[in-house]
Amino acid sequence: MRLKPTAIELSPRCGLGVQYASDFIRCRKLKTLPSQKLHVVTGAFGYSGKYIAARLLKEGQRVRTLTNSVQRANPFGGQVEAHPFNFDAPDKLVESLRGATVLYNTYWMRFNYKTDFKHAAAVENTRKLFDAAKRAGVERIVHVSITNPSEDSPLEYFSGKAKLERALIESGLSYAILRPTVIFGKEDILIHNIAWTLRHLPVFGVFGDGTYKLQPIYVDDLAALAVTQGKSRENRIVDAIGPETFTYRELVRVIGESIGARRPIIGVPPWFGYAVGSAISRLQGDVFITREEIDGLMSGLLYTDSPPAGATRLTDWARANAATLGVKYASELARRKNRAAAYESL
Ligand SMILES: NC(=O)c1ccc[n+]([C@@H]2O[C@H](COP(=O)([O-])OP(=O)(O)OC[C@H]3O[C@@H](n4cnc5c(N)ncnc54)[C@H](OP(=O)(O)O)[C@@H]3O)[C@@H](O)[C@H]2O)c1
């Protein structure tokens, strides 16, 4: 017998469902409440996109994700529908964005790797994403970039990000561009692998003198900023930095103290640090760090003089997460090769 729905509520089993006056809840096609809007978040089963999606769901919004990994462990159950990116099928990409008010874009490739992935491809695909969003009638794009992007930069990460910022600004779409430095959280790579190295090596080598600065932002603070910016229609560029500024040397010391792995921290020539990093890469079947990343760090590109956009202190977070921080190596390549497991389990 078909029963009349008695209430619309968030059901843990099937997301936003329809509760029936019966002894079970039937999950039906998602019903939209009048205040609900569709938000599209890239990579919602990955790192920062996951926190943005979680915040939107908490506010009762509908969330769809575009991802390379539709089969990846989905922490949201039926509440988030997953579509592939479809960069090579523009009409399908448009359809997957149709009806969305805001697109939150986290899509990027961290480094060039063999013929498998390249910054240039990330730039080309992101342009396609912006075009598709415009054709689909998306009202606003919240785009995650990087601190200090520049089209003149010799570092492709920073020049590619600058090209994309310009493409978005010139698209005529309403935009917020968020420029984070290092993003920390339980799925992060850099901070985890600094901790992992401290746990495994008797001394820690910083590239050069280690006095270049960073201002890490907590991933959920970045997500909060993204969601807030999704509500505005004012064009904005925000440096998404955390409340603490560390030199790289201080950052390593703070992480070491937090996890109880105090090590001598010595300055090493960048080529030597890269060689040690390459040995770790071979051991782990990963790319531990690239020459470009070392150059970006040492050129102070992860530092700005803007006010903080997040309140969570890495110092507090590292202490609170000392039991797990850096216990396991965090592998970028494992995340790209295994498209089914959650990041934090790889
Ligand atoms: N993490 C940081 O410390 C940091 C610092 C500064 C700026 N950012 C910026 O913040 C944004 C989000 O970073 P995140 O660390 O949160 O990223 P993420 O979740 O690991 O990935 C974001 C999206 O990009 C896709 N992606 C990542 N690498 C890829 C590759 N090699 N080939 C194809 N697709 C790839 C992911 O694919 P799936 O759909 O398969 O998950 C996901 O859809 C990026 O734009 C990044 O430049 C990050």
The ligand as an SDF file (V2000), in Angstrom:
LIG
                    3D

 48 52  0  0  0  0  0  0  0  0999 V2000
   46.0320   21.0060   -0.5410 N   0  0  0  0  0  0  0  0  0  0  0  0
   46.7160   22.1290   -0.3140 C   0  0  0  0  0  0  0  0  0  0  0  0
   47.5160   22.2340    0.6300 O   0  0  0  0  0  0  0  0  0  0  0  0
   46.5060   23.3130   -1.2260 C   0  0  0  0  0  0  0  0  0  0  0  0
   47.2600   24.4740   -1.0300 C   0  0  0  0  0  0  0  0  0  0  0  0
   47.0240   25.5830   -1.8250 C   0  0  0  0  0  0  0  0  0  0  0  0
   46.0580   25.5420   -2.8110 C   0  0  0  0  0  0  0  0  0  0  0  0
   45.3540   24.4020   -2.9880 N   0  0  0  0  0  0  0  0  0  0  0  0
   44.3320   24.3910   -4.0350 C   0  0  0  0  0  0  0  0  0  0  0  0
   43.1400   23.9340   -3.4480 O   0  0  0  0  0  0  0  0  0  0  0  0
   42.3860   23.2000   -4.4100 C   0  0  0  0  0  0  0  0  0  0  0  0
   41.9150   21.9020   -3.8090 C   0  0  0  0  0  0  0  0  0  0  0  0
   43.0200   21.1680   -3.3740 O   0  0  0  0  0  0  0  0  0  0  0  0
   42.7920   19.7840   -2.6260 P   0  0  0  0  0  0  0  0  0  0  0  0
   44.1200   19.4280   -2.0510 O   0  0  0  0  0  0  0  0  0  0  0  0
   41.6150   19.8910   -1.7590 O   0  0  0  0  0  0  0  0  0  0  0  0
   42.5170   18.8370   -3.8740 O   0  0  0  0  0  0  0  0  0  0  0  0
   41.8520   17.3860   -4.0580 P   0  0  0  0  0  0  0  0  0  0  0  0
   40.6240   17.2680   -3.2400 O   0  0  0  0  0  0  0  0  0  0  0  0
   42.9200   16.3670   -3.9110 O   0  0  0  0  0  0  0  0  0  0  0  0
   41.4700   17.4450   -5.6130 O   0  0  0  0  0  0  0  0  0  0  0  0
   40.5520   18.4120   -6.0970 C   0  0  0  0  0  0  0  0  0  0  0  0
   39.9520   17.9210   -7.4040 C   0  0  0  0  0  0  0  0  0  0  0  0
   40.9760   17.8170   -8.4020 O   0  0  0  0  0  0  0  0  0  0  0  0
   41.0270   16.4830   -8.8960 C   0  0  0  0  0  0  0  0  0  0  0  0
   42.4200   16.1000   -9.1010 N   0  0  0  0  0  0  0  0  0  0  0  0
   43.4400   16.2640   -8.2180 C   0  0  0  0  0  0  0  0  0  0  0  0
   44.5790   15.8180   -8.7730 N   0  0  0  0  0  0  0  0  0  0  0  0
   44.2580   15.3440   -9.9840 C   0  0  0  0  0  0  0  0  0  0  0  0
   45.0140   14.7280  -11.0330 C   0  0  0  0  0  0  0  0  0  0  0  0
   46.3170   14.5330  -10.9210 N   0  0  0  0  0  0  0  0  0  0  0  0
   44.3780   14.3520  -12.1570 N   0  0  0  0  0  0  0  0  0  0  0  0
   43.0440   14.5660  -12.2890 C   0  0  0  0  0  0  0  0  0  0  0  0
   42.2730   15.1480  -11.3380 N   0  0  0  0  0  0  0  0  0  0  0  0
   42.8760   15.5260  -10.2130 C   0  0  0  0  0  0  0  0  0  0  0  0
   40.3930   15.6280   -7.8300 C   0  0  0  0  0  0  0  0  0  0  0  0
   39.9450   14.4410   -8.4420 O   0  0  0  0  0  0  0  0  0  0  0  0
   38.8770   13.4170   -7.8230 P   0  0  0  0  0  0  0  0  0  0  0  0
   37.5720   13.9480   -8.2830 O   0  0  0  0  0  0  0  0  0  0  0  0
   39.2450   12.1280   -8.4100 O   0  0  0  0  0  0  0  0  0  0  0  0
   39.0210   13.4730   -6.3220 O   0  0  0  0  0  0  0  0  0  0  0  0
   39.3070   16.5540   -7.3160 C   0  0  0  0  0  0  0  0  0  0  0  0
   38.1870   16.5360   -8.1630 O   0  0  0  0  0  0  0  0  0  0  0  0
   43.2690   23.0480   -5.6290 C   0  0  0  0  0  0  0  0  0  0  0  0
   42.8560   23.9720   -6.5930 O   0  0  0  0  0  0  0  0  0  0  0  0
   44.6540   23.3950   -5.1310 C   0  0  0  0  0  0  0  0  0  0  0  0
   45.4290   24.0130   -6.1390 O   0  0  0  0  0  0  0  0  0  0  0  0
   45.5540   23.2990   -2.2320 C   0  0  0  0  0  0  0  0  0  0  0  0
  1  2  1  0
  2  3  2  0
  2  4  1  0
  4  5  1  0
  4 48  2  0
  5  6  2  0
  6  7  1  0
  7  8  2  0
  8  9  1  0
  8 48  1  0
  9 10  1  0
  9 46  1  0
 10 11  1  0
 11 12  1  0
 11 44  1  0
 12 13  1  0
 13 14  1  0
 14 15  2  0
 14 16  1  0
 14 17  1  0
 17 18  1  0
 18 19  2  0
 18 20  1  0
 18 21  1  0
 21 22  1  0
 22 23  1  0
 23 24  1  0
 23 42  1  0
 24 25  1  0
 25 26  1  0
 25 36  1  0
 26 27  1  0
 26 35  1  0
 27 28  2  0
 28 29  1  0
 29 30  1  0
 29 35  2  0
 30 31  1  0
 30 32  2  0
 32 33  1  0
 33 34  2  0
 34 35  1  0
 36 37  1  0
 36 42  1  0
 37 38  1  0
 38 39  2  0
 38 40  1  0
 38 41  1  0
 42 43  1  0
 44 45  1  0
 44 46  1  0
 46 47  1  0
M  CHG  2   8   1  16  -1
M  END
$$$$
